[in-house]
Amino acid sequence: MREIDVSRITDAIARMCISANLNLPKDVQEALLSARKNEDGTVAQEILDRIIENYRLAGKEQVPICQDTGMACVFLEVGQEVHLTGGSLYEAVHEGVRRGYVGGYLRKSVEVDPVRRGNTNDNTPAMITTDIVPGDRVRITVAPKGFGSENMSALKMLKPSQGLSGIKDFILETVENAGSNPCPPIIVGVGIGGNFDHAALLAKKALLRPADSHHADPFYASLEDELLQEINELGIGPQGFGGRTTALAVNIETLPTHIAGMPCAVNISCHVTRHETEVF
């Protein structure tokens, strides 16, 4: 049994909260550069140029890529042969977020109560997802999620009779209704299957995949390509001013589901799709 003190988790999350907000992942950078080459509209090209310059300056000057430094979504994969010592795992996660956002001078966006409001002043609590996996390692992914795009996400409990066309229509409708609100070009995470809550989690996890990756099943990989093409044909374009690039990628994740259901969730992310991972 391998022992890991939870203070290491706190330190790692504090680092990642800061770094993820200052440095755009390489896969997203490359997707934006590719989109710029494929755009033929002057306005779309200029907007993409500014987006690219923004993330370059953020990395160079080590300042946030976006003023909305997000709600800290933390994904933990804990090996079943790991013994965590030194305190509560979740308290260690929250402390890491607290140190990262306060020490890194990142905007604190979390409210104490969803209705009565009141800022927590340290961006806690984190939204934590934990999976127990084989092995003796801990894998941590921090994904700060802004709410301009989160607010445009949706879930629908489709009936099996609505079939593939129902899934496609729902995804396209969600993106079209979002319009310019999520700061396109976007990345579209899709979760199909499971139940009400697992479909939404699948869609969120889909955003952690590299922008240039595909589902392992050729059927869903083909669907990703088809949806990306149809979304880009909507003409919303960068920042909603028109163009060929409304989305950079469509990532689909799936689970088995009940005979009577076909849940589908769409989690939209803006062009600042931030995530960082450490394993120890």
Secondary structure, DSSP 8 states (H G I E B T S, - for coil): -EEEEHHHHHHHHHHHHHHHHHS--HHHHHHHHHHHHH---HHHHHHHHHHHHHHHHHHHHT--SSS---EEEEEEEEETTEEEESS-HHHHHHHHHHHHHHHTT-----BSSTTT--B-SS--S-EEEEEEESSS-EEEEEEEE-HHHHTT-EEEEE-GGGHHHHHHHHHHHHHHHHTTTT-SSEEEEEEEEE-HHHHHHHHHHHTTS-TT---SSHHHHHHHHHHHHHHHTT---GGGS--S-SEEEEEEEEEEE-TT-EEEEEEEE-S----EEEE-
